[in-house]
Amino acid sequence: PLESHLKLLRITMCSNLNPTHDDDWNDAFQAIGNATGSNDFKLEIGSNDFEQLMKQDDNIMTFLPSSIRHLKAKQGKVKIVLSGTRNLQRLPHDIGQLQNMVRLDVRWCPALTSLPWTIGRLPP
């Protein structure tokens, strides 16, 4: 397996970055999930900074790809921060497979109207 010490993937102010198919990010998430090295991993899309959020172009990302399931292979904790992804409409059901996820932040996501039932599978 690939050795990687990547702990954070931050995607902010990328207004043209939008997966059009569920598997557009499959290879990237699979590589991150299978990599050895750093145990904990954080995926951050959007912004935690409210002032920056109001200044940036709308992030056009409307869904998180189901290939996020590949992060379940990580040995450490997984944190997913989607705050400020204003056009995000849905999360994949596969997110319930991330038994190692310790944080899911969906603040400031007004287009998100429900959460997948599979989130109930996650450990407390």
C-alpha positions, -999 to 999 in steps of 0.1 A, spaced: 0 0 0 9 36 -5 25 53 25 10 87 33 12 111 62 -17 132 49 -37 143 79 -59 170 64 -75 176 30 -90 211 29 -110 222 -1 -121 258 3 -132 284 -21 -132 260 -51 -164 271 -66 -160 249 -98 -151 218 -79 -182 196 -80 -184 158 -85 -209 151 -112 -209 114 -106 -208 94 -74 -174 79 -83 -156 110 -95 -135 110 -63 -133 72 -59 -96 68 -66 -86 96 -43 -107 84 -13 -96 48 -19 -60 58 -19 -64 78 13 -83 50 30 -57 24 21 -26 44 27 -4 35 57 13 61 78 -7 88 95 -37 73 113 -61 102 118 -76 120 88 -97 151 84 -116 161 52 -127 197 53 -149 211 25 -163 246 29 -153 270 56 -155 274 93 -149 311 90 -183 328 87 -168 361 73 -149 342 46 -180 321 39 -200 352 31 -173 366 8 -167 335 -13 -185 323 -43 -211 296 -36 -195 262 -34 -215 244 -60 -210 210 -45 -244 194 -41 -235 160 -27 -207 142 -10 -197 112 -32 -205 77 -19 -168 68 -24 -163 85 10 -169 49 22 -133 41 14 -122 62 45 -135 34 67 -102 16 59 -83 43 79 -70 29 112 -74 62 130 -102 87 136 -119 104 106 -134 139 108 -155 153 80 -162 190 81 -187 203 55 -197 235 71 -204 263 47 -211 240 18 -243 260 11 -255 239 -19 -250 205 -3 -283 187 -7 -275 152 4 -250 129 22 -245 94 9 -259 64 28 -224 50 27 -214 75 54 -229 51 79 -201 27 71 -175 51 87 -173 34 121 -141 54 127 -158 88 121 -157 109 153 -170 142 138 -194 152 111 -199 190 109 -227 202 86 -233 237 99 -243 264 74 -256 239 49 -291 253 43 -298 231 12 -293 199 33 -328 189 44 -322 155 59 -296 130 70 -293 95 58 -307 69 82 -274 50 82 -259 77 105 -278 58 132 -254 29 127 -224 49 139 -211 42 173 -217 67 201 
